[in-house]
């Protein structure tokens, strides 16, 4: 779909045609031919390039002993709209390959994470500072998780307000989708944490004090995101259970009310049936019999309603 090469020159990011020393190769949803070209030109393990194309691939870090290439794969967050127009939060793997010549990133989709880099929105970002660039990607990724988690919390609050008014299945399904997203986020963040902890033991992250500090900040951001995801997931789970109980209770109230109405309305029917029989009954020849029977039925309904209200059956 897209393979572009970027190079930092004169404090600006330029898109170039050929691979140069200190460049960044950004690969989005590549074809097999594109991957073969990159693998042959840069002597990169094909498994490294194809790993991120499997959306079930788990975060990990590895080193090719033959080429000394460092390979990282982490989960990055995405937000999309479903058919109903609601936001869906999910994660996809991002592969980062650190070679002697350049840095390669591979992902199935174009993400806002990488957009912030190739749109030159990140300060002190230079493609030739490879170790710093990798850490900046990881830090931005942890920050993006925090941003999306706040959005999920805000969105869930809006849905809760709608639930107070409507109590429809639509809102509960939206909450269920958000809870599923939080599970994905929590799982991905914990896997990313293992990668960050392992990365902290690599020598290139300790080479410069600023890089070591940036990695420490990234680990802190990731831990904070894990805690936020857990808190929001617990709150959302409790909220869904509470609203499910409320909806069930409201259904019981409605059914009880309808049953009480049915009982009250059965009284006039019974009285009319008694006086409608083809036998001698009181008031049969009375010209005001209809009105008398009507009053009796109304009084019986009122008395039964008062009795049922006193017993809290309404």
C-alpha positions in Angstrom: 0.0 0.0 0.0 2.7 2.5 0.9 6.5 2.4 1.4 8.2 5.7 2.0 11.7 6.7 2.9 12.4 9.7 5.1 15.6 11.5 6.0 16.2 14.3 8.5 18.1 17.2 6.7 18.6 20.7 8.0 16.1 20.3 10.9 13.5 19.2 8.4 12.1 15.8 7.3 12.4 15.0 3.6 10.9 12.2 1.6 13.7 10.6 -0.5 13.7 8.0 -3.3 16.6 5.8 -2.3 17.8 4.3 1.0 20.5 6.4 2.6 22.5 6.1 5.8 20.4 7.3 8.8 17.1 7.2 7.0 13.7 5.8 8.1 11.8 3.4 5.9 8.0 3.4 6.8 6.2 0.4 5.4 2.3 0.3 5.5 0.4 -2.8 4.4 3.2 -3.9 2.0 2.9 -6.3 -0.8 5.1 -9.4 -0.9 7.2 -7.8 -3.7 7.9 -4.7 -1.6 9.1 -6.9 1.4 11.3 -9.0 -0.9 13.0 -5.8 -2.2 13.6 -4.4 1.3 14.9 -7.8 2.6 17.3 -8.2 -0.3 18.6 -4.6 -0.3 19.2 -4.4 3.4 19.8 -8.0 4.3 16.9 -8.1 6.7 15.3 -11.3 7.9 12.0 -11.8 6.1 10.4 -13.1 9.3 11.1 -9.7 10.9 9.3 -7.9 8.1 6.3 -10.1 8.0 5.8 -10.4 11.7 3.7 -7.2 12.0 1.4 -8.3 9.2 -0.1 -10.9 11.6 -2.6 -9.0 13.8 -2.3 -11.8 16.4 1.5 -11.4 16.8 2.5 -10.6 20.4 5.0 -7.9 21.4 8.6 -9.2 21.7 12.2 -8.2 21.1 14.8 -10.2 19.3 18.3 -9.8 17.8 19.5 -11.4 14.6 22.9 -12.8 15.5 24.0 -13.0 11.9 23.4 -9.4 11.0 23.2 -7.8 14.5 19.8 -6.3 13.6 17.6 -5.5 16.6 13.9 -6.3 16.1 11.0 -5.0 18.3 7.3 -5.6 17.9 4.8 -3.7 20.0 1.1 -3.2 20.0 -0.1 0.2 19.1 -3.7 1.6 19.6 -6.1 2.5 16.8 -9.5 4.1 16.8 -12.1 3.5 14.1 -15.8 3.9 13.4 -18.1 0.9 13.1 -21.2 0.6 10.9 -23.3 2.4 13.6 -20.9 5.3 13.7 -19.6 4.4 17.2 -15.8 4.5 18.0 -14.1 1.2 18.2 -10.7 1.0 19.9 -8.3 -1.8 19.0 -4.6 -2.6 18.7 -2.3 -3.8 16.0 1.3 -4.8 16.0 4.1 -2.5 14.9 7.5 -3.9 13.9 10.6 -1.8 14.4 13.8 -3.0 12.9 17.0 -1.3 13.9 19.9 -1.8 11.4 23.3 -0.3 11.0 22.1 1.7 8.1 18.5 2.8 8.9 15.3 2.1 10.9 12.4 0.2 9.4 8.8 0.3 10.7 6.2 -2.1 9.4 2.5 -2.0 10.2 -0.8 -3.2 8.7 -2.4 0.3 8.9 -1.3 3.9 8.8 -1.5 5.0 12.5 -1.6 8.4 14.1 1.5 7.3 16.0 3.7 7.3 13.0 1.8 10.2 11.3 3.1 12.5 14.1 6.6 11.6 13.1 6.5 11.8 9.3 4.4 15.0 9.5 7.3 16.4 11.6 5.2 17.1 14.7 7.7 15.6 17.1 10.4 18.0 18.5 14.0 16.8 18.6 13.2 14.0 16.1 16.0 13.0 13.8 16.0 9.8 11.7 19.8 9.4 12.0 19.5 9.2 15.8 18.3 5.7 15.6 18.2 4.7 19.3 16.6 7.9 20.2 14.0 7.5 17.4 13.1 4.0 18.7 12.6 5.3 22.2 10.5 8.3 20.9 8.2 5.9 19.1 7.7 3.8 22.3 7.2 6.9 24.4 4.6 8.4 21.9 2.9 5.0 21.8 2.5 4.9 25.6 1.2 8.5 25.5 -1.3 7.6 22.8 -2.7 4.8 25.0 -3.2 7.3 27.8 -5.0 9.7 25.4 -7.3 7.0 24.1 -8.0 5.7 27.6 -9.2 9.2 28.5 -11.4 9.2 25.5 -12.9 5.8 26.5 -13.6 7.1 30.0 -15.3 10.2 28.6 -17.3 8.2 26.1 -18.5 5.7 28.7 -19.7 8.7 30.9 -21.8 10.0 28.0 -23.3 6.5 27.4 -24.1 6.2 31.1 -26.1 9.5 30.9 -28.0 8.2 27.9 -28.7 4.9 29.8 -30.4 6.9 32.6 -32.9 8.2 30.1 -33.4 5.3 27.6 -32.3 2.0 29.2 -32.0 0.5 25.7 -29.8 -2.4 24.5 -27.9 0.0 22.2 -26.2 1.8 25.0 -25.3 -1.5 26.8 -23.8 -2.9 23.6 -21.7 0.3 23.3 -20.5 -0.2 26.8 -19.7 -3.8 26.0 -17.6 -2.6 23.1 -15.7 -0.2 25.3 -15.1 -2.9 27.9 -13.7 -5.2 25.2 -11.4 -2.3 24.0 -10.1 -1.9 27.6 -9.3 -5.6 27.7 -7.4 -5.3 24.5 -5.6 -2.3 25.7 -4.7 -3.8 29.1 -3.4 -7.0 27.5 -1.3 -5.1 24.9 0.1 -2.7 27.5 1.2 -5.5 29.7 2.9 -7.2 26.8 4.6 -3.9 25.8 5.8 -3.6 29.4 7.8 -6.8 29.1 9.4 -5.5 25.9 10.3 -2.2 27.6 11.8 -4.0 30.6 13.9 -6.2 28.3 14.9 -3.2 26.3 16.3 -1.4 29.4 18.9 -4.1 29.6 20.3 -3.4 26.1 23.5 -1.5 25.8 22.4 1.0 23.2 19.7 2.4 25.5 22.3 3.2 28.1 24.8 4.8 25.7 23.4 8.3 26.2 22.0 9.7 29.4 19.1 11.4 27.6 18.1 8.0 26.0 18.2 6.3 29.3 16.0 9.0 30.8 13.6 8.8 27.9 13.3 5.0 28.3 12.6 5.4 32.0 9.9 8.0 31.2 8.4 5.6 28.7 8.2 2.8 31.2 6.5 5.1 33.7 4.0 6.2 31.1 3.3 2.6 30.1 2.7 1.6 33.8 0.4 4.5 34.3 -1.6 3.4 31.2 -1.8 -0.1 32.6 -3.2 1.2 35.9 -5.7 3.5 34.1 -6.9 0.7 31.9 -7.5 -1.6 34.9 -9.3 1.2 36.8 -11.5 2.1 33.9 -12.2 -1.6 33.1 -13.3 -2.3 36.7 -15.5 0.8 36.8 -17.1 -0.1 33.4 -17.6 -3.7 34.5 -19.3 -2.5 37.7 -21.4 0.0 35.8 -22.6 -2.6 33.3 -23.6 -5.0 36.1 -25.5 -2.2 37.9 -27.4 -1.1 34.8 -28.2 -4.7 33.9 -29.7 -5.0 37.4 -31.6 -1.7 37.0 -33.0 -2.8 33.6 -34.1 -6.1 35.0 -35.7 -4.4 38.0 -37.5 -2.0 35.8 -38.9 -4.9 33.8 -40.2 -6.5 37.0 -41.8 -3.2 38.0 -43.5 -2.9 34.6 -44.7 -6.5 34.7 -46.1 -6.0 38.2 -47.9 -2.8 37.2 -49.5 -4.5 34.1 -50.6 -7.5 36.3 -52.2 -5.1 38.8 -54.0 -3.2 36.0 -55.2 -6.5 34.6 -56.7 -7.5 38.0 -58.4 -4.1 38.4 -59.8 -4.2 34.9 -61.1 -7.7 35.5 -63.5 -6.5 38.2 -65.9 -4.5 35.8 -65.9 -7.5 33.5 -66.9 -9.9 36.3 -69.7 -7.5 37.5 -71.0 -7.1 33.9 -71.0 -10.8 33.4 -73.1 -11.4 36.6 -75.7 -9.0 35.5 -75.6 -10.2 31.9 -76.7 -13.7 32.7 -80.0 -15.0 31.4 -81.5 -15.5 34.9 -83.3 -13.3 37.5 -80.8 -10.9 39.0 -81.4 -7.8 41.1 -82.1 -4.5 39.2 -83.1 -6.4 36.1 -86.2 -4.3 35.5 -84.8 -1.1 37.0 -84.5 1.6 34.3 -81.4 3.0 36.0 -79.8 -0.4 36.4 -77.0 0.4 33.9 -75.8 3.5 35.8 -76.1 1.7 39.2 -74.0 -1.2 37.9 -71.5 1.2 36.4 -71.1 3.0 39.8 -70.7 -0.3 41.6 -68.0 -1.3 39.1 -66.2 2.0 39.5 -66.4 1.9 43.3 -65.1 -1.7 43.2 -62.2 -0.7 41.0 -61.3 2.3 43.2 -61.4 0.2 46.4 -59.3 -2.6 44.8 -56.8 0.0 43.5 -56.5 1.6 47.0 -56.0 -1.8 48.5 -53.3 -2.8 46.0 -51.6 0.6 46.4 -51.6 0.1 50.2 -49.9 -3.3 49.7 -47.4 -1.7 47.3 -48.6 -3.9 44.5 -48.6 -1.0 42.0 
